Each structure stands twice: as C-alpha cells, then as structure tokens.
Amino acid sequence: MDSVTFLEGIKYLMKIGTLSDLHIDRNDEYSGLDLEKNLAEIISEKEIECLLIAGDISNHYETTHNFIKKVEQLSRIPVLFVPGNHDYWARDHDVTNTREINAFFNKQSYSLVGKPKLIGENWAIAGTPGWYDYGYGNSERYDEAAFEKKQYGFASWNDRHYVDWGKSDQQVSSDMLTQLYSDLKTVADRHIILMTHVATHPQFVIPLPHRIYNYANAFLGAKSYEQVYTDFPAIKYSIMGHVHFRKVIKDKERTYITACVGNHKHWKIKDFKTQINKSLVTFDIN
C-alpha cells in the first residue's frame, strides 16, 4: 500500500505524544470511571496534536479498538497504533486465529502497517507490531527449541496459551520486518518516526547474564530489527513498548523512547492518571 497523506498541510511545530502498555483491563481498578476522558484531558493539557500508542492497550482486540476510537473522539486528535502481543490474545473471546485479529487491526485508520503516515513536507511515521525473534535471549544457555516452548520452570510465557499465528515466532518476526522495510522505503526521503511494540535496541532489554532474563529476554525484542537503523538513517525517533519500563536515550542520530504505563503492581502511586502523566513522553517536530 502507498503512504497515506496525514496532516499534510502542517507548516509549524507539531507536538507528538507517545505511550504504551496501558493494560486497561489489568489496571482498571485504579483507572477511575472514565480512563479515556482522563487521557483526553491530559492530551489537552499538554497540547498534544497526535498520540502514538506502541501496543498492549488490553487483552481483547475489540476493547483496544474501542478505546482508541473513544480517545480520538474525546481528544479530537489522531491516534496511531501498533498492536502488542496482549492486543492479540484470545483469552476472553473466540477468535483464536491471530492472523484474523491482525487483519482486523491492519484495516483500521489508526494502523501504520502498510500505510506510513506523512506529516507535512518533512516527516513520516512508520511502524509495525514486530515480533520477538529470540535474539536477545542467552543462546549459550538455551537453544531455539527451549525458547519455542515458552516455559521457564513452572512459569510460562502466556503468548504460548493465547496467541496462535500458525507459524513460528521467527517467521512472524521476519514477515513483519519485511513489511516494515517495504514501508520504510516509501518514506526514506523524509525524517522518520518509527514505532514498534517489541524492543529493537539492546539498551531496552535486560543486560545479560541474568538468572531469569537469560531466558525471558528472548521474548522482549527482535535483535534482527536493529539493522533498520543502519539501513534507514532517516529514522530520528524510535518508539518501543513491551518492556514495562520508561526510558529515553539520545545519540547523535536519533532518540529512542519507551513510555510504558505498565502494571499497577509496580506503581508506587496507585492511580492510573498519575501513571499516564509519568509515562507520557512528548516531542516536537516541524
């Protein structure tokens, strides 16, 4: 698909906001009566003109979809989104074919897959959910077959139970990367904001060796995606989710961001609006 013209007439400074991993159904106890309204109020207060959400809004694709549409309605700004692994889960509904859920998301106006958004004359936003390729796991301790089991002692990675692509994780990861390259090529002459759900930079996974993350890192990111930064130097911002921590790294070429709201179990202040304010990262483009 061709790139989609998006706010093409922008001639001024534009403020972008980004969040991920809201997990609204896990954190609903602390969200108050209307989380969408709270988020719209924050958007207004911070004068955000476009919101990017890097996945894991909920465990149900319809809940995720409805949340995005309501935030757009209340805030009156565009929301762009790439799904996270939780958005694909088939735990609370009967759609067990993950490719069917993926097709649902990809056809929505907020999707970036196959349709990068052009902003003004100089910028574009491209993205993919991405999928983990086991590359950040400790391959000296575990082989591919061990990672494929998604089982660590008595604990399991829940995608094992609730996600079914009908193909291997590495193939899903590779397919998404191929699509991303196709999309990036269409906007390579612009400054690019890249958004993925999984981590695509070694500073956004847990340093190894680590007793637990020797294994768990395999599911946090896609090491093969690091090559996009070399192949597309026009990427000026890279937005990621999934890892449940908040971090911003700047180098000479670009800024890397995770703005994860995360799980209430790790919040010192048990209030969703407070955590959105603490997590939200904004930046200006022109």
C-alpha positions in Angstrom: 0.0 0.0 0.0 1.1 3.6 -0.6 2.0 6.0 2.1 -1.0 7.9 3.4 -1.0 11.7 3.5 -1.6 12.7 7.1 -1.9 16.3 8.2 -0.1 17.2 5.0 -0.6 20.9 5.4 1.4 21.1 8.6 3.8 24.1 8.4 4.5 24.6 12.0 5.8 22.9 15.1 3.8 19.9 16.0 3.7 18.2 19.4 3.7 14.3 19.4 2.9 12.3 22.5 3.6 8.6 23.0 2.5 5.9 25.4 2.4 2.1 25.5 1.4 -0.8 27.7 -1.7 0.8 29.3 -3.2 -2.7 30.1 -6.5 -1.0 30.8 -8.2 -4.3 31.8 -5.4 -5.2 34.3 -5.3 -1.7 35.7 -9.0 -0.9 35.7 -9.2 -1.0 39.5 -7.1 2.2 39.5 -8.5 4.0 36.4 -11.5 5.7 37.8 -14.8 5.8 35.9 -13.6 7.1 32.6 -9.9 6.5 31.6 -10.5 7.7 28.1 -11.7 11.1 29.4 -8.7 11.3 31.7 -6.4 10.6 28.8 -8.1 13.2 26.7 -7.7 15.8 29.4 -4.0 15.1 29.6 -3.7 15.4 25.9 -5.4 18.8 26.0 -3.3 20.0 29.0 -0.1 19.1 27.2 -1.3 20.4 23.9 -0.6 17.1 22.1 -1.6 17.1 18.4 -1.0 13.4 17.6 -0.8 10.4 20.0 1.2 7.3 19.3 0.4 4.1 21.2 3.0 1.3 20.9 0.8 -1.6 21.8 -0.7 -3.5 24.7 -3.8 -1.5 25.4 -5.8 -4.5 26.6 -6.2 -8.3 26.3 -9.1 -8.1 23.9 -8.9 -6.7 20.4 -12.3 -5.1 20.5 -11.6 -3.4 23.8 -8.4 -2.0 22.4 -10.2 -0.8 19.2 -13.0 0.9 21.2 -10.5 2.6 23.5 -8.6 4.1 20.6 -11.8 5.4 18.8 -13.1 6.9 22.0 -9.9 8.7 22.8 -9.8 10.1 19.3 -13.4 11.2 19.7 -12.9 12.9 23.0 -9.5 14.5 22.3 -10.2 15.4 18.6 -6.7 14.4 17.6 -5.4 11.4 15.6 -4.3 8.4 17.5 -1.9 6.0 15.7 -1.3 2.5 17.0 0.6 -0.8 16.5 -0.7 -3.8 18.4 1.2 -5.5 21.2 1.2 -9.2 22.0 -1.6 -8.7 24.5 -3.8 -7.0 22.0 -3.6 -10.3 20.0 -4.6 -12.5 22.9 -7.5 -14.9 22.5 -8.3 -15.3 26.2 -11.7 -13.6 26.5 -13.2 -14.2 23.1 -13.4 -16.9 20.5 -11.2 -15.6 17.7 -8.2 -17.9 18.1 -6.6 -17.3 14.8 -4.2 -14.5 15.5 -3.9 -13.6 11.8 -7.6 -12.8 11.8 -7.1 -10.3 14.7 -4.0 -8.9 12.9 -6.1 -8.3 9.7 -8.7 -6.5 11.8 -6.2 -4.1 13.2 -4.4 -3.6 9.9 -7.5 -2.3 8.1 -8.2 0.4 10.7 -7.4 4.1 10.0 -5.1 4.2 13.1 -2.9 1.4 11.8 0.6 2.1 10.4 1.2 -1.3 8.8 1.4 -1.0 5.1 0.5 2.7 5.3 3.0 5.1 6.8 1.6 8.5 7.6 3.1 11.6 6.0 3.3 14.7 8.2 3.8 18.0 6.4 6.6 18.1 3.9 9.4 16.6 6.0 8.2 13.9 8.3 6.6 10.4 8.2 5.5 7.9 10.8 6.0 4.2 10.1 5.6 1.2 12.2 4.9 -2.5 12.9 4.0 -4.5 16.0 7.2 -6.5 15.4 7.5 -9.9 17.0 10.3 -11.4 19.1 12.9 -13.5 17.4 14.7 -14.9 20.5 17.8 -12.9 19.5 18.1 -11.1 22.9 18.0 -14.4 24.8 21.1 -16.1 26.0 21.8 -18.5 23.2 24.7 -20.0 25.1 22.3 -21.2 27.8 19.3 -22.1 25.7 18.7 -23.3 22.2 15.9 -22.4 19.8 13.8 -25.4 20.9 13.9 -24.3 24.5 12.7 -20.8 23.6 10.0 -22.2 21.4 8.5 -24.0 24.5 8.0 -20.6 26.2 8.3 -22.4 29.5 10.7 -21.4 32.3 10.5 -23.8 35.2 6.9 -23.7 36.4 6.2 -20.4 34.7 5.2 -19.9 31.1 5.2 -17.0 28.6 1.4 -16.5 28.2 1.6 -16.0 24.4 2.0 -19.8 24.4 -1.6 -20.1 25.5 -3.3 -17.1 23.9 -1.6 -16.4 20.6 -1.6 -18.7 17.5 0.0 -17.4 14.3 0.1 -20.8 12.7 3.8 -20.3 12.1 7.0 -19.9 14.1 7.8 -16.8 16.1 10.9 -16.3 13.9 8.8 -16.4 10.8 6.2 -14.0 12.2 9.1 -11.7 13.2 10.7 -11.9 9.7 7.4 -11.3 7.9 6.7 -8.2 9.9 10.3 -7.0 9.3 9.9 -7.5 5.6 6.7 -5.4 5.6 8.4 -2.7 7.7 11.3 -2.5 5.2 8.8 -2.1 2.3 7.1 0.7 4.3 10.3 2.5 5.2 11.5 2.5 1.6 8.4 4.6 0.6 9.3 7.4 3.1 13.1 7.1 3.2 13.4 10.7 1.8 11.8 12.1 5.0 12.6 12.2 8.7 11.0 9.1 10.1 9.4 8.3 13.4 9.5 4.5 13.8 7.1 2.8 16.2 7.2 -0.9 17.2 5.8 -2.8 20.1 8.9 -5.0 20.7 12.3 -3.7 21.7 14.7 -3.2 18.8 17.7 -1.8 20.6 20.0 -3.7 23.1 19.7 -0.9 25.7 16.0 -1.7 26.0 16.3 -5.3 27.2 17.8 -6.6 30.4 21.7 -6.9 30.4 22.9 -10.5 30.5 23.8 -12.7 32.2 20.8 -12.7 34.4 19.2 -15.7 36.1 15.7 -15.0 34.7 16.3 -12.9 31.7 18.8 -15.3 30.2 15.5 -16.9 29.1 12.9 -14.1 29.2 14.9 -11.6 27.1 14.1 -13.9 24.1 10.5 -12.6 24.2 11.3 -8.9 24.8 12.5 -7.9 21.4 13.8 -8.6 17.9 17.5 -8.3 17.5 17.3 -8.7 13.8 15.4 -5.3 13.6 18.5 -3.4 14.7 19.6 -3.3 11.1 16.9 -0.9 10.2 18.8 1.9 12.0 21.8 1.4 9.7 19.7 0.9 6.6 17.5 3.9 7.3 19.5 6.7 8.9 16.4 8.9 8.4 14.9 7.4 11.5 15.1 10.2 14.0 12.8 8.8 16.7 12.3 5.1 17.6 9.4 4.4 19.9 9.1 1.0 21.6 6.9 -0.7 24.2 6.5 -4.1 25.8 9.4 -3.9 28.4 7.4 -2.1 31.1 10.0 0.4 32.0 10.3 4.1 31.0 13.5 5.2 29.3 14.8 7.8 26.8 18.2 7.5 25.1 19.6 10.1 22.7 22.5 9.5 20.4 23.9 11.6 17.5 21.4 10.1 15.1 18.2 9.6 16.9 16.1 9.4 20.1 14.9 6.0 21.5 11.8 6.0 23.7 9.9 3.6 25.9 6.9 5.2 27.6 5.3 2.2 29.2 2.5 2.7 31.8 2.9 -0.9 32.8 1.3 -3.0 35.6 -0.2 -1.4 38.7 1.8 -3.9 40.8 4.9 -1.9 40.1 3.4 1.6 40.7 4.3 3.5 43.8 1.3 5.7 43.3 -1.8 3.5 42.6 -3.5 6.0 40.3 -3.8 5.5 36.5 -4.0 9.1 35.6 -0.8 9.8 37.6 1.0 7.0 35.9 -0.1 8.2 32.4 1.3 11.6 33.3 4.6 10.0 34.5 4.9 7.7 31.4 3.9 10.1 28.6 6.8 11.4 26.5 6.3 14.3 24.2 8.5 15.8 21.5 8.1 18.5 18.8 8.7 18.1 15.0 8.5 20.7 12.2 
